[in-house]
Amino acid sequence: GGIVRDMPSGPVEVRISRLAMAPGTTLEAGVVPYPALMYIETGTTACPGAAGRIVYAPDGKIVEESQAAGVQYTPAGSTQYIPAGIPDGAGNEEQVLMSSIVIEFVPVDEAATP
């Protein structure tokens, strides 16, 4: 688990997807206008990006809150929080598959219907 500090006021569309990365794969840092959580199922992700991202341990305690741009590592069983508007990428520096579940919190127009 993790705390989404900048949760949109609502309504919110919750998008859940899986990201799997082969060893040696890297996705460059990019920016999205909404917050997300990434739960690491297997392996360790090596995410290039900016300050402000947080890694939560399986018990919910903060392991790391990035204070500068660079690579942030999140091991299996942990969750990374990516605030809206903060550059974040993904990578797998290990020799095993990295698999994660990504949960995005996308604001929607209040007139939208489910």
Buried (B, 14 or more C-beta within 10 A) or exposed (E): EBEBEEEBEEEBEEEEEEBEBEEEEBBEBEEBEBBBBBBBBBBBBBBBBBBBBBBBBEEEEEBBEBEEEEBBBBBBEBBBBBBBEBBBBBBBBBEEBBBBBBBBBBBEEEEEEE
